[in-house]
Amino acid sequence: MGALPVFRWRLAPDGLATRRQLRALGLRPGGQDVAAQLERPRRRRGPLVAYLYRVDLAVPVRPMTPARRAALAAANRARRLCPVCRRDAGYVIPTSLGACVPCADADPHGSDGSTR
């Protein structure tokens, strides 16, 4: 396969779309290869790159089945469970904290701040 065609930002021809644009149309790439590349220049870094897929080869998104919905709910529930206090935090636990906010903010050295 040769080099991909490269288009500047907002200048891609009709019939090509990013994954996000395909999803908005209820489609997915469906295993097709990347058809082109979109580049958005930036000042002090390399360009932002987005891959484009052919809309005519895209296939419909698979429907959400009850089993997939249950698996997604279980995964989201696990992301809300604090590993320290084992309670549902009601929000997704930040990976930077590794625990719910009250557990992460708990003072490990006591209330007076001493380390002894």
C-alpha positions in Angstrom: 0.0 0.0 0.0 1.3 3.5 -0.9 1.4 6.6 1.1 -1.9 7.9 2.4 -3.4 11.1 0.8 -3.1 14.0 3.3 -5.7 16.8 3.5 -5.5 20.0 5.4 -8.0 20.6 8.2 -11.6 21.1 6.9 -10.6 20.4 3.3 -11.3 16.7 3.1 -13.4 15.6 0.1 -17.0 14.4 0.5 -17.3 10.7 1.1 -14.6 10.5 3.8 -15.2 10.8 7.5 -13.5 10.4 10.8 -14.5 7.7 13.3 -16.4 10.3 15.3 -18.3 11.5 12.2 -19.1 7.9 11.2 -20.5 7.3 14.7 -22.7 10.4 14.5 -24.1 8.8 11.3 -24.7 5.5 13.1 -21.8 3.8 11.2 -18.4 2.3 12.0 -15.4 1.6 9.8 -16.1 -2.1 9.7 -12.6 -3.3 9.2 -11.7 -1.1 6.3 -8.2 0.4 6.0 -7.6 4.1 6.6 -8.4 5.9 3.3 -6.7 9.2 4.0 -5.2 11.4 6.7 -6.3 14.9 7.9 -3.7 17.2 9.4 -4.3 20.3 11.5 -1.1 22.4 11.9 -0.1 23.7 15.3 2.5 26.3 16.2 5.1 24.7 18.3 4.3 21.0 18.0 3.6 18.5 15.2 0.2 18.6 13.5 -2.9 17.0 14.9 -3.7 14.0 12.8 -7.1 12.4 12.2 -7.7 9.3 10.0 -10.4 9.3 7.4 -12.5 6.3 6.3 -14.8 5.9 3.3 -18.4 6.4 4.2 -19.7 4.1 1.4 -17.7 1.2 2.9 -18.8 1.8 6.5 -21.2 -0.6 8.1 -24.0 0.1 10.7 -23.1 0.1 14.4 -23.9 -3.1 16.2 -27.0 -2.7 18.3 -26.7 -2.7 22.1 -27.9 -6.1 23.4 -29.1 -6.7 26.9 -25.9 -8.6 27.7 -23.7 -5.8 26.4 -25.7 -3.3 28.4 -25.3 -5.4 31.5 -21.5 -5.8 30.9 -21.1 -2.0 30.4 -23.1 -1.3 33.6 -20.9 -3.7 35.6 -17.7 -2.2 34.2 -18.9 1.3 35.1 -19.9 0.1 38.6 -16.4 -1.3 39.1 -14.9 2.1 38.2 -17.0 3.7 41.0 -16.0 1.3 43.7 -13.3 2.6 46.1 -10.6 0.0 46.7 -9.9 1.4 50.2 -13.3 1.7 51.8 -15.1 -0.6 49.3 -18.0 1.9 48.9 -19.7 3.1 45.7 -18.3 6.7 45.4 -21.1 7.8 43.1 -18.5 8.9 40.5 -15.7 7.3 38.6 -12.6 7.1 40.9 -9.8 9.2 39.4 -6.8 7.0 38.5 -4.5 9.8 39.8 -6.0 9.3 43.3 -6.5 5.6 43.3 -9.3 5.9 45.8 -12.4 8.1 46.5 -11.7 11.6 47.5 -12.4 11.1 51.3 -10.0 8.2 51.4 -7.4 10.0 49.3 -7.6 13.1 51.5 -7.4 11.2 54.8 -4.4 12.3 56.8 -2.1 9.3 57.2 -0.1 10.9 60.0 -2.9 11.9 62.4 -4.7 15.2 62.9 -1.7 17.1 64.3 0.4 16.6 61.2 3.4 15.1 62.9 5.2 12.1 61.4 6.1 10.5 64.7 
